[in-house]
Amino acid sequence: MAGASGRARDSLSPQQRSRHYRELADAAFLKAKHVDNPQTRTEYLTLAAAWHALAQEMERGERRLTRTEASPESHHKPGNNDRGPV
């Protein structure tokens, strides 16, 4: 079941994944609003919260990655040939 959709999701950028997870969270929340059974409503709300948390995690990772790529330290990796000032 997760095969094809999992591969398609893996090809998404972190920003696209975050948007997708938010859409899933919204869908679960809307389902919760229209369900009469309290237990089922709670399960949908739990699912919505989990999708929302995953979206936030993707966004934090994206911001971290962007900051790392933009920082000058990320372009200079000390190695054996880096002796500094002589």
C-alpha positions in Angstrom: 0.0 0.0 0.0 2.7 2.5 0.9 4.9 1.4 -2.1 4.0 3.7 -4.9 2.7 6.6 -2.8 5.8 6.3 -0.5 8.1 6.5 -3.5 6.2 9.5 -4.9 6.3 11.2 -1.5 10.1 10.6 -1.2 10.6 12.6 -4.5 8.9 15.7 -3.0 11.0 18.5 -1.7 10.8 19.2 2.1 8.6 22.2 1.4 6.3 20.1 -0.7 6.2 17.3 1.9 5.3 19.8 4.6 2.5 21.2 2.5 1.3 17.6 1.8 1.4 16.7 5.5 -0.6 19.9 6.3 -3.2 18.9 3.7 -3.5 15.5 5.4 -3.8 17.2 8.8 -6.6 19.4 7.5 -8.4 16.4 6.0 -8.3 14.5 9.3 -9.5 17.5 11.2 -12.4 18.0 8.8 -13.3 14.3 9.2 -13.2 14.8 13.0 -15.7 17.7 12.7 -18.2 15.5 10.9 -18.1 12.3 13.0 -20.6 11.6 15.7 -18.7 8.9 17.5 -16.5 10.6 20.2 -13.8 7.9 20.0 -13.5 8.1 16.3 -13.4 11.9 16.5 -10.5 11.6 19.0 -8.7 9.3 16.7 -9.1 11.7 13.8 -7.9 14.6 15.9 -4.9 12.6 17.1 -4.1 11.8 13.5 -4.4 15.5 12.5 -2.1 16.5 15.3 0.5 13.9 14.2 0.4 15.1 10.5 0.7 18.7 11.8 3.7 17.8 14.0 5.4 16.0 11.0 4.8 19.1 8.8 6.5 21.3 11.5 9.4 18.8 11.8 9.9 19.0 8.0 9.8 22.8 8.2 12.4 22.9 11.0 14.6 20.6 9.1 14.3 22.8 6.0 15.2 25.9 7.9 18.1 24.2 9.5 19.4 23.0 6.2 18.9 26.4 4.6 20.9 28.1 7.4 23.7 25.5 7.2 24.0 25.9 3.4 24.1 29.7 3.8 26.7 29.8 6.6 30.3 30.4 5.6 31.5 27.6 7.9 29.6 25.1 5.7 31.8 25.9 2.7 35.1 25.4 4.6 35.7 22.0 6.0 39.1 21.7 7.8 41.1 18.7 6.7 44.7 17.4 6.9 45.9 20.1 4.4 44.4 22.9 6.5 47.3 24.2 8.6 46.0 27.6 9.2 48.4 30.6 9.5 52.0 29.6 9.2 
